[in-house]
């Protein structure tokens, strides 16, 4: 029953919240639809945390997405032991790098009084869940080797079954606890998505392409004029 709740029902609840609340927030409180950057309050630690966090995590997410979209091609890519080994080592290194970046970003919010003052409860909740997600990913990579390969036979069929509204819960029910936690935690992030600063991820400034040019007029009196 618990597996059905976590892998058959909760994903739909999470996605429904992400879409529904996200759209509501966009039209009702559009000003909040941003990252609400704190760079002006502190930039040094932000740089050293943001760079090692964003780039590795984007690559890791892309790898997950490609394995989900093209399982046959991904399986062929990993068909040679050397390619599988290189991908596993690269993925683990990127995850550790992302973990370090996230820890720096969290320490920045504790260490800077100005940044801490604008940090909300939902900010901390999202940071902790992100930390748990990366930590469980690293743990899985260390203890359950060749995850990029068995992912194709467990998580990929389950995710596709969710899209067809026929969730194959059994593919996830047999997996170890930390793999289940990793999967459920990912959808928990999706559920929190519209309530946090993460909404800026899907904000694409398309209107900038057609907006009028900005005209700057210098009104201050200059010397010699």
C-alpha positions as CSV (number, residue, x, y, z in Angstrom):
1,X,0.0,0.0,0.0
2,X,2.8,2.4,0.9
3,X,4.6,1.7,-2.5
4,X,1.3,2.5,-4.3
5,X,1.0,5.7,-2.4
6,X,4.6,6.8,-3.0
7,X,5.1,5.6,-6.6
8,X,1.6,5.5,-7.9
9,X,-0.2,8.5,-6.4
10,X,2.3,11.0,-5.0
11,X,4.0,11.7,-8.4
12,X,0.6,12.9,-9.8
13,X,-0.1,15.0,-6.7
14,X,3.4,16.6,-7.0
15,X,3.1,17.4,-10.7
16,X,-0.5,18.7,-10.2
17,X,0.8,21.1,-7.5
18,X,3.7,22.2,-9.6
19,X,1.5,23.1,-12.6
20,X,-1.6,24.4,-10.9
21,X,0.1,26.5,-8.2
22,X,2.8,27.6,-10.6
23,X,0.2,29.0,-13.0
24,X,-1.8,30.6,-10.2
25,X,1.4,32.2,-8.8
26,X,2.4,33.5,-12.2
27,X,-0.9,35.3,-12.8
28,X,-1.6,36.4,-9.2
29,X,1.8,37.4,-7.9
30,X,4.1,37.7,-11.0
31,X,6.7,39.7,-9.1
32,X,7.6,36.7,-7.0
33,X,8.2,34.6,-10.2
34,X,12.0,35.1,-10.0
35,X,15.1,33.8,-8.2
36,X,15.0,36.9,-5.9
37,X,18.8,37.0,-6.2
38,X,20.8,38.0,-3.1
39,X,23.9,38.8,-5.2
40,X,23.8,42.5,-4.2
41,X,24.0,41.4,-0.5
42,X,27.0,39.1,-0.9
43,X,28.7,37.9,-4.1
44,X,32.0,36.2,-3.3
45,X,30.7,33.1,-1.6
46,X,27.7,33.1,-4.1
47,X,30.2,32.7,-7.0
48,X,32.1,29.8,-5.3
49,X,28.9,28.0,-4.4
50,X,26.8,28.8,-7.5
51,X,29.3,27.7,-10.2
52,X,30.1,24.2,-8.7
53,X,26.4,23.7,-8.0
54,X,24.7,24.8,-11.2
55,X,26.9,23.3,-13.9
56,X,27.3,19.8,-12.4
57,X,23.6,19.5,-11.5
58,X,22.5,20.6,-14.9
59,X,24.7,17.9,-16.5
60,X,23.4,15.2,-14.1
61,X,19.8,16.2,-14.8
62,X,20.5,16.1,-18.6
63,X,21.9,12.6,-18.3
64,X,18.8,11.4,-16.4
65,X,16.6,13.0,-18.9
66,X,18.4,11.5,-21.9
67,X,18.3,8.1,-20.4
68,X,14.6,8.5,-19.8
69,X,13.9,9.8,-23.4
70,X,16.2,7.4,-25.3
71,X,16.7,4.3,-23.2
72,X,17.7,2.2,-26.2
73,X,20.4,4.6,-27.3
74,X,21.5,5.1,-23.8
75,X,21.8,1.3,-23.3
76,X,24.0,1.1,-26.5
77,X,26.2,3.9,-25.2
78,X,26.8,2.0,-22.0
79,X,27.3,-1.3,-23.9
80,X,31.0,-1.2,-23.5
81,X,32.5,-1.6,-20.0
82,X,35.0,1.3,-20.5
83,X,32.2,3.7,-21.5
84,X,30.1,2.6,-18.5
85,X,33.0,3.0,-16.1
86,X,33.9,6.5,-17.4
87,X,30.2,7.6,-17.2
88,X,29.9,6.3,-13.6
89,X,33.1,8.0,-12.5
90,X,32.2,11.3,-14.2
91,X,28.7,11.2,-12.7
92,X,30.1,10.6,-9.2
93,X,32.6,13.4,-9.6
94,X,29.9,15.8,-10.8
95,X,27.7,14.9,-7.9
96,X,30.4,15.4,-5.3
97,X,31.2,18.8,-6.9
98,X,27.5,19.8,-6.8
99,X,27.3,18.7,-3.1
100,X,30.3,20.9,-2.2
101,X,28.7,23.9,-4.1
102,X,25.4,23.4,-2.3
103,X,27.1,23.2,1.1
104,X,28.9,26.5,0.3
105,X,25.6,28.1,-0.7
106,X,24.0,26.9,2.6
107,X,27.0,28.1,4.7
108,X,26.7,31.5,2.9
109,X,23.1,31.9,4.1
110,X,24.2,31.2,7.7
111,X,27.4,33.2,7.6
112,X,26.1,36.4,6.0
113,X,23.7,38.3,8.3
114,X,22.2,40.2,5.4
115,X,21.6,37.1,3.3
116,X,20.2,35.2,6.3
117,X,17.7,38.0,6.9
118,X,16.1,37.5,3.4
119,X,16.2,33.6,3.7
120,X,12.7,32.1,4.2
121,X,11.6,28.8,5.7
122,X,10.8,27.5,2.3
123,X,14.3,28.4,1.1
124,X,15.8,26.3,3.9
125,X,13.4,23.5,3.2
126,X,14.3,23.4,-0.5
127,X,18.0,23.6,0.3
128,X,17.8,20.7,2.7
129,X,15.8,18.6,0.3
130,X,18.3,19.3,-2.5
131,X,21.1,18.3,-0.2
132,X,19.4,15.1,0.6
133,X,18.8,14.4,-3.1
134,X,22.5,14.9,-4.0
135,X,23.6,13.0,-0.9
136,X,21.4,10.0,-1.7
137,X,22.6,10.1,-5.3
138,X,26.2,9.9,-4.1
139,X,25.4,7.1,-1.7
140,X,23.7,5.1,-4.4
141,X,26.7,5.6,-6.8
142,X,29.1,4.4,-4.1
143,X,27.1,1.4,-2.8
144,X,25.0,0.3,-5.8
145,X,27.3,0.4,-8.8
146,X,26.3,0.8,-12.4
147,X,23.2,2.8,-11.6
148,X,23.3,4.4,-15.1
149,X,22.6,1.0,-16.5
150,X,20.0,-0.5,-14.1
151,X,18.2,2.9,-14.2
152,X,17.1,1.9,-17.6
153,X,15.3,-1.2,-16.3
154,X,13.8,0.3,-13.2
155,X,13.2,4.1,-13.1
156,X,12.8,4.5,-16.8
157,X,9.9,2.0,-17.2
158,X,8.3,3.5,-14.1
159,X,8.5,7.1,-15.3
160,X,7.0,6.1,-18.7
161,X,4.2,4.2,-17.0
162,X,3.4,7.4,-15.1
163,X,3.0,9.2,-18.4
164,X,0.6,6.6,-19.7
165,X,-1.4,6.8,-16.4
166,X,-0.7,3.1,-15.7
167,X,1.9,3.3,-12.9
168,X,4.1,0.2,-12.7
169,X,4.7,0.4,-9.0
170,X,6.4,-3.0,-8.9
171,X,9.5,-1.8,-10.7
172,X,10.3,0.5,-7.9
173,X,8.9,-1.5,-5.0
174,X,11.8,-4.1,-5.2
175,X,14.6,-1.5,-5.1
176,X,16.7,-0.6,-2.0
177,X,15.5,2.0,0.5
178,X,17.9,4.7,-0.6
179,X,16.8,4.4,-4.2
180,X,13.2,4.7,-3.2
181,X,14.1,7.8,-1.1
182,X,16.0,9.3,-4.0
183,X,12.9,8.9,-6.3
184,X,10.3,10.1,-3.8
185,X,12.5,13.1,-2.8
186,X,12.7,14.1,-6.4
187,X,8.9,14.4,-6.7
188,X,8.9,16.2,-3.3
189,X,11.1,18.8,-5.0
190,X,8.6,19.0,-7.8
191,X,5.8,19.5,-5.3
192,X,7.7,22.4,-3.6
193,X,8.6,23.9,-6.9
194,X,5.8,26.5,-7.2
195,X,6.1,27.6,-3.6
196,X,9.8,28.5,-3.8
197,X,12.4,30.5,-5.8
198,X,12.8,27.4,-8.1
199,X,10.0,28.7,-10.3
200,X,12.6,31.0,-12.0
201,X,14.0,27.9,-13.8
202,X,11.0,27.8,-16.2
203,X,10.9,31.6,-16.6
204,X,12.1,32.4,-20.2
205,X,12.2,36.1,-21.0
206,X,10.7,35.7,-24.5
207,X,9.1,39.1,-24.4
208,X,12.6,40.7,-24.3
209,X,12.9,39.8,-28.0
210,X,10.0,42.1,-29.0
211,X,10.2,44.8,-26.4
212,X,11.0,48.4,-27.4
213,X,14.6,49.6,-27.1
214,X,15.5,51.2,-23.8
215,X,16.4,54.9,-24.1
216,X,18.7,56.3,-21.5
217,X,18.8,60.1,-21.2
218,X,21.7,61.8,-19.3
219,X,20.2,64.7,-17.4
220,X,23.0,65.5,-15.1
221,X,25.0,68.7,-15.9
222,X,28.5,67.8,-17.1
223,X,31.6,70.0,-16.7
224,X,32.2,72.3,-19.6
225,X,28.6,72.3,-20.8
